[in-house]
Amino acid sequence: MKGKIPRSGDFSLYLNRMKKVDLEHKTLVGMDLDDLQSVIANFWDKKYRANQIFNWIYGQKARSIDDMDNIPKQLREKLKEQFILNPLTIIDITGENNSSTQKYLFECNDGERIEAVLMSETDRTTICLSSQVGCALDCKFCATGTMGIKRNLTVGEIVGQFLLIAKGSNKTITNVVFMGMGEPLLNYENVIKAADLLNDNKGINIGARHITISTAGVIPGIKRFAEDKHLYRLAISLNSSSQEHRATIMPIAKKYELDELLDAAWTYYNATKNFVTFEYVLMAEENDTKADASRVIGLINNLPCKLNIIPYNEIDGRFKRPAEDRINSFLNYFNDVPFTVTTRWSKGSNIKAGCGQLVVKKSF
Ligand code: SAH
């Protein structure tokens, strides 16, 4: 079993067995105000220095500790002895500066590599963040699944992606989606702490409703999210309307079955009164018939939600995007439904930055 990714079964156990890398205590990015206050208290310095440093990290998006020019040099030197600012380095950017999509490749302190995507539309600019190095879930249609899981990202590595991209962009970032590499709800605590830092109005200040956490259907995580009554948006990757078929393309569905997933979505709605977004990746001759559409409508029943249909971004595998007329007829089956249906013609598929195309090959 050692080194093998489970096809089904207890993923949380598997994650606990993974290599634990302690990068967090050396990194300022990822610390909240309380953490910074402890750092400052250890140096016997004035408490307000923590607020100044917080502002430098998240408000100004400082590139180095030396940028913090209202912090006395002596304190900066002490900080530099014990901490680095951001645990990530930008290795590569694909896509032109003024194009609608750019893909960023980052290296972590331990040499692992991850990707994130910047997407601009007229009224919004979104950063798509990774939550893990690789992914354990092995969804058959997703490129990230082919990497297997390496480890969870730290809070600093999650927020670090945002800060480096936002600092280098001349656009104001309006939205964040946890739809990059990994399963966010299998890295629950770090993802939520990162979302809290992204949301903090004294720092980065992205509205909670502009932060979306997307799950392949990790039911305990959805229930915890509901109990914690987070205001962040929840998206569930449905992708199929029958338990049998779903389990063939998303092995996690063997453990967390479709009817229980719908129950969890109801629990979430009842606890928060927030609409969940169901994502449905549309794949030719896989899940694109009228019968599929009817089953989706039946499953959703009267749950207040949105449905987001994502025409498949092809990777080198057996799945294909349906022809455009086929996609349009699938959308038409939803003409009279009581919930909102949107289509996401994924950005960046030409530079392999679309949903499910993120993968880091070990060629370095
Ligand atoms: N693990 C999380 C988040 C990462 S995937 C989840 O499953 O939700 C983000 C979204 O991209 C999911 O809805 C997933 O179903 C979709 N996706 C995966 N591979 C895709 C591909 N090749 N084309 C289009 N969407 C894809």
Residues whose N, C-alpha, C, O or C-beta is under 5 A from the ligand:
A	BS01	SAH	F141 C142 F178 M179 G180 G182 E183 P184 S214 T215 A216 S237 E279 V281 I310 P311 Y312 N313 C355 G356 Q357
